[in-house]
């Protein structure tokens, strides 16, 4: 017995000695779904076991609603971790402030070629063309339909990205669907999400389809683009749907499309609604591509991605951890938990949701072909709040041009106050 106890003590001492020599890296993660946190915790444990005695990752989980503010506070205090996940639209502000380091020297050609182009575009900083963040997953935006209503109204059902409705077809579909006795509103635009990033995420692609945008991505000025004729036309169309009484009002709540009443025929929203939609409609559920409203065909994208703060003393170890999370099998572990689109094409091919012939394959196809990232510019937080305010007023019936002009001025004033955010606009 004494020999056994001595052996156990020796093993324990050797284990502590091994961990004492290991490099410890701090990993920041936003606390989202419990299922995500469970997977992330398990991945940390597996990584530590795989690299025992060499690298030990320590997870710090921060509530999602506080996460970006905590990141900004830590950046100002020079207290960022070794690895941090961050929301795609916030990337530029951290890079511009000098808080992140590029990943180009670590990303292999094999990995780069296997990443969705949307993931690369979101993680690339325009002034230097370098990649500063790489995600395990991306988000998708599409049109969901009730097959029973579409067939009853005689509305053509698109079969893929290249078969999407035009603006005229879409408006005609709304008119026909509005005439069905069981349809109270043809379209759910998720206005119940309120003053949220959903508004620029969901509706700037309509502006981009027309040829407008939230900001000019060459001059990095909002005036003439945010309030240009193309953007005005796009948001006028958006307001027209509401004025016609075709859109589910914000106060109706979330389930007009998929609930028992089935009062809506179409829902313009992302991949995250798959489970309630599938449970509510079953065989009547059909996934449709984003309509091509204008000259361009555009869908939204963007999600959380892994970055390496510039102040880390252990960049090689930090990348080893990020690279581990980007293995196809690890990507599938987290996307099986959160339902998002895998970031690597090889992982998509292995996915039961997004692979060839799978029910959500369309999201992956759109991300490979027509996705446009929100502007990667340090002024984006102002762009977002300015557009959210404008969109809410447009929903309430305000003059479209005036609202977009006001938003553009607000953005450009911030850019001017920051001397153009050099090297942007140089």
Residue pairs with C-beta under 8 A, 6 or more apart in sequence:
18 52
18 53
19 52
19 53
19 56
21 53
22 51
22 52
22 53
22 54
22 55
22 56
23 54
23 55
23 56
23 314
23 317
24 55
24 56
24 57
24 58
25 55
25 56
25 57
25 58
25 81
25 82
25 83
25 312
25 314
25 317
25 318
25 321
26 58
26 60
26 81
26 82
26 83
27 44
27 57
27 58
27 59
27 60
27 81
27 82
27 83
27 84
27 321
28 60
28 62
28 67
28 70
28 71
28 80
28 81
28 83
28 84
28 85
29 37
29 40
29 59
29 60
29 61
29 62
29 85
30 61
30 62
30 63
30 64
30 67
30 85
30 304
31 37
31 61
31 62
31 63
31 64
32 64
32 338
33 337
33 338
35 337
35 338
36 334
36 337
36 338
37 61
38 337
39 333
39 334
39 336
39 337
40 59
40 61
40 334
41 59
42 333
43 324
43 325
43 330
43 333
43 334
44 57
44 58
44 59
47 55
47 57
47 321
47 324
48 55
48 56
48 57
50 324
51 320
54 317
55 317
55 320
55 321
57 83
57 321
60 81
62 70
67 87
68 86
68 87
68 90
71 80
71 84
71 86
71 90
71 94
74 80
74 81
75 94
75 97
75 99
75 309
78 311
80 99
80 309
80 310
80 311
80 312
81 309
81 312
82 308
82 309
82 312
82 313
82 314
82 317
82 318
83 306
83 307
83 308
83 309
83 312
83 318
83 321
83 322
84 306
84 307
84 308
84 309
85 304
85 305
85 306
85 307
86 94
86 133
86 304
86 305
86 307
87 302
87 303
87 304
88 122
88 123
88 133
88 135
88 302
88 303
88 304
88 305
88 373
88 374
89 197
89 302
89 374
89 376
89 380
89 381
89 384
90 380
90 381
91 100
91 122
91 123
91 125
91 132
91 133
91 305
91 307
91 376
92 125
92 126
92 375
92 376
92 377
92 378
92 380
93 378
93 380
93 381
94 100
94 132
94 307
95 125
95 132
95 378
96 378
96 421
97 378
98 310
99 309
99 310
99 311
100 132
100 133
100 307
100 308
100 309
100 310
101 132
101 308
101 309
101 310
101 312
101 315
102 125
102 128
102 130
102 131
102 132
103 123
103 130
103 131
103 132
103 133
103 134
103 307
103 308
103 319
103 322
104 130
104 131
106 319
106 322
106 323
107 131
107 134
111 323
111 326
111 344
112 120
114 344
114 345
114 346
115 134
115 343
115 344
115 345
116 138
116 341
116 343
116 344
116 345
116 348
116 364
116 367
116 368
117 367
117 368
117 371
118 138
118 301
118 302
118 367
118 368
118 371
118 373
119 134
119 135
119 138
119 305
119 343
120 131
121 371
121 372
121 373
122 133
122 135
122 138
122 301
122 302
122 303
122 305
122 373
122 376
123 131
123 132
123 133
123 134
123 135
123 305
124 130
124 131
124 132
124 376
125 131
125 132
125 376
126 217
126 376
126 377
126 424
127 423
127 424
132 307
133 305
133 306
133 307
134 305
134 306
134 322
134 326
134 343
135 303
135 304
135 305
135 306
135 343
136 306
136 325
136 326
136 330
136 331
136 334
136 335
136 342
136 343
137 303
137 304
137 331
137 334
137 335
137 338
137 340
137 341
137 342
137 343
138 301
138 302
138 303
138 340
138 341
138 343
138 367
138 371
139 270
139 271
139 272
139 300
139 301
139 302
139 303
139 340
139 341
140 270
140 271
140 299
140 301
140 341
140 360
140 362
140 363
140 364
140 366
140 367
141 201
141 202
141 205
141 268
141 269
141 270
141 271
141 290
141 299
141 300
141 301
141 366
142 268
142 269
142 270
142 271
142 287
142 288
142 289
142 290
142 299
142 362
142 363
142 366
143 266
143 267
143 268
143 287
143 288
143 289
143 290
143 291
144 257
144 266
144 267
144 268
144 269
144 273
144 277
144 285
144 286
144 287
144 288
145 157
145 265
145 266
145 267
145 285
145 286
145 287
145 288
146 257
146 262
146 264
146 265
146 266
146 281
146 284
146 285
146 286
147 157
147 283
147 284
147 285
147 286
148 284
149 177
149 180
149 182
149 183
149 262
149 265
150 157
150 173
150 177
150 265
150 286
151 157
152 180
153 173
153 176
153 177
153 179
153 180
153 265
154 176
155 172
155 173
155 176
155 177
156 165
156 169
156 173
157 286
157 288
158 164
158 165
158 288
158 289
160 289
160 362
160 365
161 289
161 297
161 362
161 365
161 366
161 369
161 370
163 289
164 288
164 289
164 290
164 291
164 292
164 297
165 173
165 288
165 291
165 292
166 291
166 292
166 293
167 237
167 291
167 292
167 293
167 294
169 291
170 291
170 293
173 186
173 266
174 186
174 187
174 241
174 244
174 246
174 266
177 183
177 186
177 265
177 266
178 185
178 186
178 244
178 245
178 246
180 265
182 262
182 263
183 263
183 264
183 265
184 256
184 263
184 264
185 245
185 246
185 247
185 248
185 249
185 252
185 256
185 263
185 264
185 265
186 246
186 264
186 265
186 266
187 241
187 246
187 247
187 248
187 264
187 265
187 266
187 267
187 268
188 247
188 248
188 256
188 257
188 264
188 266
188 267
188 268
188 269
189 202
189 241
189 247
189 248
189 268
190 198
190 202
190 254
190 267
190 268
190 269
191 247
191 248
191 249
191 250
191 395
192 248
192 250
192 251
192 252
192 253
192 254
193 199
194 250
195 388
195 389
195 392
196 388
197 384
197 388
199 387
199 388
199 391
199 392
200 214
200 374
200 383
200 384
200 387
200 388
200 391
201 300
201 302
201 374
202 268
202 269
202 300
203 234
203 235
203 238
203 391
204 213
204 214
204 300
204 374
204 387
205 290
205 298
205 299
205 300
205 372
206 234
206 235
206 237
206 238
206 293
206 298
207 213
207 214
207 230
207 231
207 234
207 235
208 296
208 298
208 372
209 234
209 292
209 293
209 294
209 295
209 296
209 297
209 298
210 230
210 231
210 233
210 234
210 293
210 294
210 295
210 296
211 230
211 294
211 295
211 296
212 225
212 226
212 228
212 229
212 230
212 231
212 232
212 233
212 234
213 225
213 226
213 231
213 375
214 222
214 225
214 226
214 374
214 375
214 383
214 387
215 221
215 222
215 225
215 226
215 375
215 377
215 379
215 383
215 411
216 222
216 224
216 225
217 375
219 425
220 377
220 379
220 415
220 420
220 421
220 424
220 425
221 412
221 415
221 425
222 383
222 407
222 408
222 409
222 411
222 412
222 415
223 405
223 408
223 409
223 412
224 408
225 231
225 408
226 387
226 404
226 407
226 408
226 411
227 401
227 404
227 405
227 407
227 408
230 294
231 404
232 400
232 401
232 404
233 294
234 293
234 294
235 390
235 391
235 394
235 400
235 403
235 404
236 400
237 293
238 391
238 394
239 394
239 395
239 397
239 400
241 247
242 395
243 397
248 256
248 257
248 263
248 264
250 395
252 263
255 261
255 276
255 280
256 263
256 264
257 263
257 264
257 265
257 266
257 267
257 277
257 280
258 267
258 273
258 276
258 277
258 279
258 280
258 281
259 280
260 280
262 280
262 281
266 288
267 273
267 277
268 290
270 300
271 339
271 340
271 341
271 360
271 363
272 339
272 340
274 339
274 353
274 359
274 360
275 339
277 285
278 285
278 359
287 359
287 360
287 362
287 363
288 362
289 299
289 362
289 366
290 297
290 298
290 299
290 366
290 370
297 370
298 370
298 371
298 372
299 366
299 367
299 370
299 371
299 372
300 371
300 372
300 374
301 367
301 371
301 372
301 373
302 373
302 374
303 340
306 322
306 325
306 326
308 315
308 318
308 319
308 322
312 318
324 330
325 331
325 334
326 343
326 344
328 342
328 344
328 346
328 347
328 350
331 342
331 343
331 344
331 347
332 342
332 347
332 350
332 351
334 340
335 341
335 342
335 347
335 351
335 353
339 353
341 348
341 354
341 360
341 363
341 364
341 367
342 348
342 350
342 351
342 354
342 364
345 368
348 354
348 355
348 364
349 355
349 356
351 358
352 358
353 359
353 360
354 360
354 361
354 363
354 364
355 361
374 380
374 383
374 384
375 383
377 383
377 421
377 424
378 418
378 421
378 424
379 411
379 414
379 415
379 418
379 421
382 410
382 411
382 414
383 411
386 406
386 407
386 408
386 410
386 411
387 407
389 403
389 407
390 403
390 404
390 406
390 407
391 403
393 403
394 400
394 403
415 421
415 425
420 426
